[in-house]
């Protein structure tokens, strides 16, 4: 059931249904070429973040509405890694994207010293391993690392599955109820793994691997709520999760990696032809 709903959702964005992290959000419409839609212009907030080095030779192939691209971008900014962003027109994929990810031809792709790495979770792992000295993301404890990987998998399969079914219109009421139930489960995970005394994140006072994986939902949830009517879990149900969303939205690295909610709403409105 999961993969069926996944394929249905991804088919809204791409002509070829693919697994969860192979994000291709745009299906070319010959009557509305990419260049004529201001909603699809590349956007990125600039803000001062000290860079670790000027010779890292790091390139990120990205597409701004993609939650998976957001993760990779956020990890780079948290680490202070100087890099070049190459925004992709997914209706007319670049040669470098096709050559660097020939199997799935999807973003994000991180290219480090000429070697491509695909899929957001793998990219974030790679970034944390190659640049371990600044803002470490995965816990040192093996059990806690396993916990982070478990809940990361939960986010991609359970939380995203609710979005897919809701957006695609497959029993929206049931999908919304499951979404709220999954938020309550994440609230429990945040209570278990995080510390209110240390900070609002799964990593306490600083971003961790799990925070990076969940961060794109900080803009995608209000986007879907505002445009398509998804009901969010209340602050009474998930007080820690709401504080997490607030803290992420105010973090300087997140401001650089995540698009403004209003811009994302415009994208959702156009992409899914939602009537106002």
Backbone as numpy.savetxt, mean C-alpha at the origin, in Angstrom:
# Nx Ny Nz CAx CAy CAz Cx Cy Cz
-12.36 -19.30 -2.71 -13.19 -18.10 -2.71 -12.33 -16.85 -2.71
-11.24 -16.88 -1.92 -10.35 -15.72 -1.86 -9.81 -15.36 -3.22
-9.26 -16.36 -3.93 -8.63 -16.06 -5.22 -9.66 -15.65 -6.27
-10.90 -16.21 -6.16 -11.94 -15.80 -7.11 -12.26 -14.32 -6.94
-12.45 -13.89 -5.67 -12.77 -12.49 -5.44 -11.58 -11.60 -5.75
-10.39 -12.10 -5.51 -9.18 -11.35 -5.83 -9.09 -11.07 -7.32
-9.32 -12.10 -8.12 -9.24 -11.93 -9.57 -10.30 -10.95 -10.05
-11.47 -11.00 -9.44 -12.55 -10.10 -9.84 -12.16 -8.65 -9.56
-11.53 -8.43 -8.41 -11.13 -7.06 -8.06 -10.02 -6.56 -8.97
-8.99 -7.36 -9.14 -7.85 -6.92 -9.94 -8.27 -6.70 -11.38
-9.28 -7.45 -11.85 -9.72 -7.27 -13.23 -10.33 -5.88 -13.44
-10.72 -5.20 -12.35 -11.20 -3.83 -12.48 -10.08 -2.90 -12.89
-8.85 -3.26 -12.56 -7.71 -2.41 -12.82 -6.88 -2.88 -13.99
-6.97 -4.11 -14.36 -6.04 -4.67 -15.32 -6.76 -5.65 -16.22
-6.24 -5.82 -17.40 -6.85 -6.75 -18.34 -6.53 -8.19 -17.98
-5.53 -8.43 -17.14 -5.13 -9.78 -16.77 -5.25 -9.95 -15.27
-6.16 -10.81 -14.76 -6.26 -11.01 -13.32 -5.00 -11.67 -12.77
-4.45 -11.09 -11.70 -3.18 -11.56 -11.16 -3.26 -11.63 -9.65
-2.32 -12.32 -9.00 -2.30 -12.38 -7.55 -2.20 -11.01 -6.92
-2.43 -10.96 -5.60 -2.69 -9.74 -4.88 -1.68 -8.63 -5.07
-0.39 -8.92 -5.09 0.58 -7.85 -5.09 1.02 -7.44 -6.47
0.40 -8.02 -7.51 0.78 -7.69 -8.88 -0.18 -6.64 -9.40
0.00 -5.41 -8.93 -1.01 -4.39 -9.12 -0.88 -3.68 -10.45
-1.92 -3.78 -11.26 -1.99 -3.01 -12.50 -3.35 -2.34 -12.48
-3.40 -1.08 -12.07 -4.67 -0.45 -11.77 -5.39 0.15 -12.96
-4.72 0.22 -14.10 -5.35 0.94 -15.20 -5.58 0.05 -16.40
-6.79 0.11 -16.89 -7.13 -0.58 -18.13 -7.32 0.50 -19.20
-6.55 0.44 -20.24 -6.55 1.50 -21.26 -7.91 1.65 -21.91
-8.39 2.87 -21.94 -9.63 3.23 -22.63 -9.26 4.13 -23.80
-9.48 3.67 -25.02 -9.04 4.42 -26.19 -9.74 5.77 -26.29
-10.94 5.89 -25.68 -11.66 7.14 -25.72 -11.19 8.13 -24.65
-10.44 7.63 -23.66 -9.93 8.47 -22.59 -8.47 8.15 -22.38
-7.61 8.64 -23.26 -6.19 8.34 -23.12 -5.65 8.89 -21.82
-4.59 8.24 -21.35 -4.00 8.60 -20.07 -3.70 10.08 -19.96
-3.17 10.65 -21.05 -2.72 12.03 -21.00 -3.87 13.02 -20.80
-5.12 12.59 -21.04 -6.25 13.52 -20.94 -6.90 13.49 -19.57
-6.45 12.61 -18.67 -7.08 12.48 -17.37 -6.18 13.06 -16.30
-6.57 14.20 -15.75 -5.75 14.82 -14.72 -5.68 13.95 -13.48
-6.68 13.08 -13.29 -6.71 12.21 -12.11 -5.52 11.26 -12.10
-4.94 10.99 -13.24 -3.87 10.02 -13.32 -2.50 10.66 -13.44
-2.42 11.98 -13.22 -1.12 12.62 -13.24 -0.37 12.23 -11.99
0.93 12.09 -12.13 1.73 11.63 -11.01 1.82 12.73 -9.95
1.64 12.31 -8.68 1.69 13.25 -7.58 2.57 12.70 -6.48
3.41 13.55 -5.92 4.19 13.15 -4.76 4.52 14.38 -3.95
4.18 14.35 -2.68 4.52 15.46 -1.80 6.02 15.51 -1.56
6.58 16.70 -1.57 7.98 16.88 -1.25 8.10 17.32 0.20
9.04 16.76 0.89 9.32 17.20 2.24 10.75 16.83 2.55
11.39 17.55 3.46 12.81 17.31 3.73 13.04 16.09 4.59
13.65 15.06 4.01 14.08 13.88 4.76 15.55 13.68 4.47
16.37 13.57 5.49 17.80 13.38 5.25 18.06 12.07 4.54
18.87 12.10 3.51 19.15 10.91 2.73 20.44 10.23 3.22
20.43 8.90 3.17 21.55 8.13 3.70 22.79 8.28 2.84
22.60 8.38 1.54 23.74 8.44 0.64 23.28 8.97 -0.70
24.21 9.46 -1.50 23.86 9.97 -2.82 24.26 9.00 -3.93
24.80 7.84 -3.56 25.29 6.93 -4.60 24.74 5.51 -4.42
23.49 5.41 -3.97 22.92 4.10 -3.71 22.51 3.38 -4.99
22.27 4.12 -6.09 21.83 3.52 -7.34 20.55 2.73 -7.13
19.52 3.43 -6.66 18.23 2.81 -6.35 17.15 3.48 -7.19
16.35 2.68 -7.87 15.24 3.17 -8.68 13.97 2.43 -8.29
12.86 3.15 -8.18 11.57 2.53 -7.86 10.60 2.77 -9.00
10.13 1.69 -9.61 9.06 1.77 -10.61 7.74 1.75 -9.86
6.93 2.76 -10.08 5.80 2.96 -9.18 4.58 3.48 -9.92
3.44 3.44 -9.27 2.21 4.06 -9.75 1.48 4.58 -8.52
1.18 5.87 -8.48 0.82 6.51 -7.22 -0.40 5.95 -6.49
-1.49 5.48 -7.16 -2.60 4.96 -6.37 -2.37 3.55 -5.81
-1.34 2.88 -6.28 -1.11 1.50 -5.87 -0.69 1.41 -4.41
-1.45 0.71 -3.57 -1.05 0.56 -2.17 0.27 -0.19 -2.03
0.56 -1.04 -2.99 1.80 -1.81 -2.94 3.01 -0.91 -3.26
2.83 0.00 -4.21 3.87 0.99 -4.49 4.09 1.88 -3.28
3.01 2.24 -2.59 3.13 3.08 -1.41 4.01 2.44 -0.35
3.89 1.14 -0.18 4.71 0.44 0.82 6.19 0.57 0.51
6.55 0.31 -0.73 7.96 0.37 -1.12 8.50 1.78 -0.95
7.72 2.77 -1.37 8.13 4.17 -1.24 8.31 4.54 0.23
7.38 4.12 1.06 7.44 4.44 2.48 8.68 3.84 3.13
9.00 2.59 2.81 10.18 1.95 3.38 11.45 2.71 2.99
11.54 3.13 1.74 12.71 3.90 1.30 12.83 5.23 2.04
11.71 5.91 2.22 11.74 7.19 2.91 12.07 7.03 4.39
11.54 6.00 5.02 11.85 5.75 6.42 13.34 5.49 6.62
13.94 4.82 5.66 15.36 4.50 5.74 16.25 5.67 5.29
15.63 6.67 4.68 16.40 7.78 4.16 17.25 7.41 2.96
16.76 6.49 2.14 17.52 6.03 0.98 17.24 6.93 -0.22
18.27 7.55 -0.73 18.11 8.36 -1.93 17.81 7.45 -3.11
16.80 7.82 -3.88 16.38 6.96 -4.98 15.69 7.80 -6.05
15.53 7.19 -7.19 14.81 7.81 -8.30 13.47 7.12 -8.46
12.40 7.91 -8.52 11.08 7.37 -8.81 10.83 7.40 -10.31
10.41 6.27 -10.87 10.01 6.21 -12.27 8.53 5.88 -12.32
7.65 6.89 -12.38 6.21 6.64 -12.45 5.86 5.91 -13.75
4.97 4.95 -13.62 4.57 4.14 -14.77 3.19 4.54 -15.27
3.06 4.59 -16.58 1.75 4.65 -17.24 1.41 3.19 -17.53
0.52 2.61 -16.72 0.27 1.18 -16.82 -0.59 0.81 -18.03
-1.07 1.82 -18.74 -1.72 1.55 -20.01 -0.72 1.48 -21.15
0.49 1.92 -20.88 1.55 1.89 -21.87 2.87 1.64 -21.14
3.06 0.41 -20.74 4.15 0.06 -19.83 5.51 0.28 -20.47
6.41 0.78 -19.64 7.74 1.12 -20.12 8.57 -0.13 -20.39
9.58 0.05 -21.20 10.50 -1.04 -21.51 11.20 -1.53 -20.25
11.56 -0.59 -19.37 12.28 -0.98 -18.17 11.40 -1.82 -17.24
10.09 -1.53 -17.18 9.19 -2.35 -16.37 9.06 -3.75 -16.96
8.87 -3.83 -18.27 8.70 -5.13 -18.91 9.96 -5.99 -18.79
11.13 -5.32 -18.81 12.38 -6.07 -18.72 12.73 -6.43 -17.28
12.37 -5.57 -16.32 12.74 -5.82 -14.93 11.75 -6.74 -14.22
10.52 -6.83 -14.72 9.55 -7.76 -14.15 8.85 -8.49 -15.30
9.59 -9.34 -16.03 9.04 -9.96 -17.23 7.95 -11.00 -16.95
7.90 -11.52 -15.73 6.90 -12.55 -15.41 5.52 -11.92 -15.24
5.42 -10.90 -14.39 4.11 -10.31 -14.08 3.91 -8.92 -14.68
5.02 -8.23 -14.97 4.94 -6.91 -15.62 4.14 -5.91 -14.79
4.33 -5.96 -13.47 3.56 -5.12 -12.55 4.48 -4.29 -11.67
3.92 -3.21 -11.13 4.61 -2.41 -10.12 4.16 -2.87 -8.73
4.97 -2.61 -7.71 6.25 -1.90 -7.75 7.40 -2.84 -8.10
8.46 -2.23 -8.62 9.73 -2.93 -8.81 10.82 -2.03 -8.27
11.65 -2.57 -7.41 12.82 -1.86 -6.91 14.04 -2.36 -7.69
14.79 -1.43 -8.24 16.01 -1.79 -8.95 17.20 -1.23 -8.17
18.00 -2.14 -7.64 19.16 -1.75 -6.83 20.43 -2.24 -7.50
21.25 -1.29 -7.93 22.50 -1.61 -8.63 22.25 -2.53 -9.82
21.17 -2.25 -10.54 20.84 -2.99 -11.75 20.08 -4.28 -11.55
19.81 -4.65 -10.28 19.11 -5.90 -10.00 17.68 -5.61 -9.55
16.67 -6.17 -10.24 15.28 -5.87 -9.90 14.72 -6.79 -8.81
13.90 -6.20 -7.94 13.18 -6.94 -6.90 11.72 -6.56 -7.03
10.83 -7.56 -7.07 9.40 -7.31 -7.26 8.61 -7.76 -6.03
7.39 -7.26 -5.91 6.40 -7.53 -4.87 6.72 -6.76 -3.59
5.71 -6.07 -3.08 5.94 -5.09 -2.02 6.52 -5.69 -0.75
5.99 -6.82 -0.28 6.51 -7.41 0.96 7.97 -7.80 0.79
8.30 -8.37 -0.36 9.69 -8.78 -0.63 10.58 -7.55 -0.72
10.08 -6.49 -1.34 10.85 -5.26 -1.46 11.13 -4.66 -0.08
10.11 -4.61 0.77 10.29 -4.04 2.10 11.28 -4.87 2.91
11.18 -6.20 2.81 12.16 -7.09 3.45 13.56 -6.78 2.95
13.69 -6.65 1.66 15.00 -6.41 1.04 15.60 -5.09 1.54
14.79 -4.06 1.55 15.25 -2.75 2.00 15.74 -2.83 3.44
14.99 -3.55 4.27 15.37 -3.65 5.68 16.66 -4.44 5.87
16.88 -5.43 5.01 18.10 -6.24 5.13 19.32 -5.53 4.58
19.15 -4.80 3.48 20.29 -4.14 2.85 20.71 -2.89 3.62
19.74 -2.19 4.22 20.03 -0.98 5.00 19.53 -1.17 6.43
20.16 -2.04 7.21 19.66 -2.37 8.55 19.94 -1.31 9.61
20.87 -0.42 9.35 21.32 0.51 10.39 20.35 1.63 10.70
19.52 2.01 9.74 18.60 3.13 9.92 17.16 2.64 9.97
16.44 3.04 11.01 15.01 2.70 11.15 14.74 1.22 10.87
15.30 0.30 11.66 15.03 -1.12 11.44 13.54 -1.41 11.51
13.06 -2.24 10.60 11.62 -2.50 10.48 11.19 -3.82 11.12
11.92 -4.89 10.85 11.56 -6.19 11.43 12.19 -6.34 12.81
11.44 -6.90 13.77 12.00 -7.11 15.11 13.18 -8.08 15.08
14.05 -7.94 16.06 15.18 -8.86 16.16 14.74 -10.25 16.63
13.72 -10.28 17.47 13.22 -11.55 18.00 12.54 -12.37 16.91
12.92 -13.63 16.79 12.40 -14.49 15.72 10.89 -14.69 15.82
10.38 -14.84 17.05 8.94 -15.03 17.22 8.17 -13.78 16.80
8.67 -12.61 17.19 8.01 -11.36 16.80 8.06 -11.14 15.29
9.17 -11.55 14.66 9.24 -11.46 13.19 8.17 -12.33 12.56
7.99 -13.52 13.11 6.95 -14.43 12.60 5.56 -13.81 12.78
5.34 -13.14 13.91 4.06 -12.48 14.16 3.81 -11.38 13.13
4.83 -10.61 12.83 4.69 -9.55 11.84 4.37 -10.13 10.47
5.00 -11.22 10.11 4.72 -11.84 8.81 3.31 -12.42 8.78
2.86 -12.99 9.89 1.51 -13.54 9.96 0.47 -12.45 9.72
0.62 -11.33 10.43 -0.38 -10.27 10.31 -0.26 -9.52 8.99
0.93 -9.51 8.42 1.08 -8.96 7.07 0.29 -9.79 6.07
0.37 -11.09 6.20 -0.39 -12.00 5.35 -1.90 -11.80 5.57
-2.29 -11.58 6.82 -3.69 -11.33 7.16 -4.19 -10.06 6.45
-3.39 -9.02 6.45 -3.77 -7.77 5.81 -4.00 -7.98 4.32
-3.08 -8.67 3.66 -3.18 -8.84 2.22 -4.30 -9.79 1.81
-4.60 -10.77 2.64 -5.61 -11.75 2.26 -6.99 -11.43 2.82
-7.08 -11.06 4.08 -8.38 -10.86 4.70 -8.90 -9.43 4.51
-8.08 -8.44 4.88 -8.54 -7.06 4.78 -8.73 -6.65 3.32
-7.79 -6.99 2.49 -7.90 -6.65 1.07 -9.05 -7.40 0.41
-9.30 -8.62 0.85 -10.40 -9.41 0.30 -11.73 -8.70 0.52
-11.91 -8.10 1.70 -13.14 -7.34 1.97 -13.27 -6.17 1.00
-12.18 -5.49 0.76 -12.20 -4.38 -0.19 -12.59 -4.87 -1.58
-12.01 -5.96 -1.99 -12.27 -6.49 -3.33 -13.74 -6.82 -3.51
-14.30 -7.50 -2.55 -15.70 -7.90 -2.67 -16.63 -6.70 -2.55
-16.28 -5.75 -1.68 -17.12 -4.56 -1.53 -17.09 -3.70 -2.79
-15.90 -3.43 -3.29 -15.76 -2.59 -4.48 -16.42 -3.23 -5.69
-16.28 -4.53 -5.80 -16.84 -5.24 -6.95 -18.35 -5.46 -6.83
-18.90 -5.18 -5.64 -20.34 -5.28 -5.45 -20.84 -6.67 -5.14
-19.93 -7.55 -4.72 -20.33 -8.92 -4.37 -20.76 -8.97 -2.91
-22.07 -8.89 -2.66 -22.63 -8.94 -1.31 -21.94 -7.90 -0.41
-22.20 -6.64 -0.70 -21.52 -5.56 -0.01 -21.76 -5.58 1.49
-22.96 -5.92 1.92 -23.25 -5.92 3.35 -22.38 -6.93 4.09
-22.28 -8.12 3.52 -21.45 -9.16 4.15 -19.97 -8.76 4.13
-19.54 -8.18 3.01 -18.15 -7.75 2.90 -17.84 -6.66 3.92
-18.79 -5.75 4.12 -18.58 -4.66 5.08 -18.51 -5.20 6.51
-19.39 -6.15 6.82 -19.36 -6.75 8.16 -18.04 -7.46 8.42
-17.55 -8.17 7.41 -16.27 -8.87 7.56 -15.13 -7.87 7.70
-15.22 -6.76 6.96 -14.19 -5.73 7.07 -14.09 -5.22 8.50
-15.23 -4.90 9.11 -15.22 -4.41 10.49 -14.68 -5.47 11.44
-15.09 -6.73 11.23 -14.58 -7.82 12.08 -13.07 -7.95 11.94
-12.55 -7.78 10.74 -11.10 -7.86 10.53 -10.38 -6.69 11.18
-11.00 -5.52 11.18 -10.42 -4.38 11.87 -10.32 -4.65 13.37
-11.33 -5.29 13.92 -11.31 -5.64 15.34 -10.18 -6.62 15.64
-9.95 -7.56 14.72 -8.84 -8.49 14.89 -7.50 -7.77 14.83
-7.38 -6.79 13.92 -6.15 -5.99 13.84 -5.97 -5.15 15.10
-7.08 -4.69 15.67 -7.01 -3.96 16.93 -6.38 -4.84 18.01
-6.79 -6.11 18.04 -6.20 -7.05 19.00 -4.72 -7.26 18.76
-4.34 -7.36 17.49 -2.92 -7.54 17.15 -2.10 -6.32 17.56
-2.67 -5.13 17.34 -1.97 -3.90 17.71 -1.81 -3.80 19.22
-2.83 -4.22 19.95 -2.76 -4.22 21.41 -1.71 -5.21 21.90
-1.63 -6.35 21.23 -0.69 -7.40 21.63 0.76 -7.05 21.28
0.98 -6.54 20.07 2.34 -6.32 19.59 2.87 -4.93 19.89
1.97 -3.95 19.98 2.39 -2.58 20.23 2.39 -2.25 21.71
2.73 -1.02 22.01 2.76 -0.55 23.40 2.26 0.88 23.44
1.15 1.11 24.13 0.59 2.46 24.22 1.55 3.40 24.93
2.38 2.86 25.82 3.33 3.72 26.52 4.48 4.15 25.61
4.83 3.29 24.65 5.94 3.61 23.75 5.50 4.45 22.56
4.31 4.16 22.01 3.85 4.90 20.85 2.67 4.22 20.17
2.15 4.82 19.09 0.91 4.35 18.46 1.09 3.23 17.43
2.35 2.87 17.12 2.60 1.92 16.04 2.77 0.49 16.56
2.73 -0.45 15.61 3.06 -1.83 15.96 4.49 -1.91 16.49
5.32 -1.01 16.03 6.70 -0.93 16.49 6.87 0.03 17.66
5.79 0.41 18.32 5.87 1.32 19.45 5.97 2.75 18.99
7.14 3.36 19.22 7.32 4.77 18.87 7.70 4.97 17.41
8.11 3.91 16.73 8.58 4.05 15.36 7.93 3.00 14.45
8.00 3.25 13.15 7.44 2.33 12.17 8.16 0.99 12.21
7.38 -0.06 12.06 7.91 -1.41 11.91 7.46 -1.96 10.56
7.87 -3.18 10.25 7.47 -3.84 9.01 5.95 -3.87 8.88
5.27 -4.24 9.94 3.81 -4.36 9.89 3.14 -3.01 9.70
3.71 -1.97 10.29 3.17 -0.62 10.09 3.26 -0.21 8.62
4.38 -0.54 7.99 4.56 -0.22 6.57 3.53 -0.96 5.72
3.26 -2.22 6.05 2.33 -3.02 5.27 0.89 -2.52 5.40
0.55 -2.00 6.57 -0.82 -1.53 6.81 -1.02 -0.06 6.39
0.05 0.70 6.32 -0.05 2.15 6.12 -0.90 2.59 4.92
-0.82 1.94 3.76 -1.65 2.42 2.63 -3.15 2.43 2.90
-3.60 1.61 3.82 -5.03 1.60 4.14 -5.45 2.88 4.86
-4.48 3.63 5.37 -4.79 4.91 6.01 -5.42 5.87 5.01
-5.08 5.75 3.73 -5.73 6.58 2.71 -6.78 5.80 1.92
-6.57 4.50 1.75 -7.53 3.72 0.97 -8.86 3.52 1.71
-8.82 3.34 3.02 -10.08 3.16 3.76 -10.95 4.41 3.66
-10.47 5.61 4.00 -11.35 6.78 3.83 -11.72 7.05 2.38
-10.86 6.62 1.45 -11.21 6.77 0.04 -12.42 5.95 -0.33
-12.41 4.69 0.08 -13.55 3.80 -0.21 -14.77 4.21 0.60
-14.55 4.64 1.85 -15.66 5.11 2.69 -16.34 6.32 2.04
-15.53 7.28 1.59 -16.09 8.52 1.07 -16.76 8.39 -0.28
-16.25 7.49 -1.12 -16.78 7.39 -2.49 -17.81 6.28 -2.63
-17.57 5.17 -1.94 -18.41 3.99 -2.17 -19.25 3.57 -0.97
-19.10 4.30 0.15 -19.99 4.07 1.27 -19.62 2.93 2.21
-18.38 2.48 2.15 -17.94 1.46 3.11 -18.05 2.02 4.51
-18.54 1.21 5.44 -18.62 1.62 6.85 -17.36 1.17 7.56
-16.73 2.11 8.25 -15.49 1.83 8.96 -15.80 1.40 10.39
-14.88 0.65 11.00 -15.01 0.32 12.41 -14.95 1.61 13.23
-15.78 1.70 14.25 -15.85 2.93 15.04 -14.64 3.05 15.96
-14.45 4.26 16.46 -13.35 4.49 17.39 -13.56 3.72 18.68
-14.83 3.51 19.06 -15.12 2.72 20.26 -14.72 1.26 20.05
-14.92 0.75 18.83 -14.55 -0.63 18.54 -13.04 -0.80 18.42
-12.36 0.18 17.83 -10.94 0.06 17.52 -10.19 1.35 17.88
-10.08 1.66 19.16 -9.42 2.91 19.55 -7.94 2.95 19.17
-7.23 1.84 19.32 -5.81 1.82 18.98 -5.60 1.98 17.48
-6.46 1.35 16.70 -6.34 1.41 15.25 -6.58 2.84 14.75
-7.53 3.52 15.34 -7.80 4.91 14.95 -6.61 5.80 15.29
-5.99 5.56 16.44 -4.79 6.34 16.81 -3.64 6.03 15.86
-3.57 4.76 15.43 -2.55 4.38 14.45 -2.75 5.14 13.14
-4.00 5.20 12.65 -4.29 5.92 11.41 -3.90 7.40 11.54
-4.22 8.01 12.66 -3.89 9.42 12.87 -2.38 9.63 12.88
-1.66 8.72 13.57 -0.21 8.86 13.68 0.46 8.68 12.32
-0.02 7.72 11.53 0.56 7.50 10.20 0.33 8.73 9.32
-0.87 9.26 9.34 -1.20 10.40 8.47 -0.37 11.64 8.80
0.14 11.72 10.03 0.94 12.87 10.44 2.44 12.64 10.29
2.84 11.43 9.99 4.27 11.11 9.91 4.86 11.69 8.63
6.00 12.36 8.70 6.56 12.99 7.49 6.85 12.00 6.36
7.34 10.80 6.68 7.62 9.83 5.62 6.33 9.37 4.96
5.28 9.17 5.76 3.99 8.77 5.20 3.39 9.86 4.33
3.61 11.11 4.70 3.11 12.22 3.88 3.78 12.24 2.52
5.00 11.73 2.44 5.68 11.66 1.16 5.35 10.44 0.35
4.91 9.36 1.02 4.66 8.10 0.33 3.19 7.89 -0.03
2.28 8.47 0.74 0.84 8.27 0.54 0.23 9.50 -0.11
-0.64 9.32 -1.08 -1.28 10.48 -1.72 -2.35 11.09 -0.82
-2.74 12.32 -1.06 -3.85 12.91 -0.30 -5.14 12.11 -0.53
-5.93 11.99 0.51 -7.17 11.21 0.42 -8.09 11.76 -0.66
-8.18 13.09 -0.77 -9.09 13.68 -1.76 -8.65 13.33 -3.18
-7.35 13.30 -3.42 -6.86 12.91 -4.75 -7.18 11.45 -5.03
-7.04 10.60 -4.01 -7.36 9.18 -4.18 -8.85 8.99 -4.42
-9.67 9.79 -3.77 -11.11 9.73 -4.00 -11.44 10.03 -5.46
-10.77 11.01 -6.03 -10.99 11.32 -7.44 -10.63 10.14 -8.33
-9.52 9.49 -7.99 -9.11 8.31 -8.75 -10.16 7.21 -8.65
-10.64 6.94 -7.44 -11.65 5.89 -7.23 -12.92 6.24 -7.99
-13.31 7.51 -7.94 -14.52 7.96 -8.63 -14.44 7.68 -10.13
-13.30 8.00 -10.72 -13.13 7.80 -12.16 -12.93 6.33 -12.49
-12.09 5.66 -11.71 -11.74 4.27 -12.02 -12.95 3.36 -11.99
-13.83 3.57 -10.99 -14.98 2.69 -10.84 -16.27 3.33 -11.34
-16.16 4.48 -12.01 -17.31 5.17 -12.58 -18.45 5.29 -11.57
-18.07 5.74 -10.37 -19.05 5.89 -9.30 -19.84 7.17 -9.54
-21.16 7.08 -9.51 -22.01 8.24 -9.72 -22.13 9.04 -8.44
-22.00 10.37 -8.56 -22.13 11.23 -7.40 -23.57 11.40 -7.00
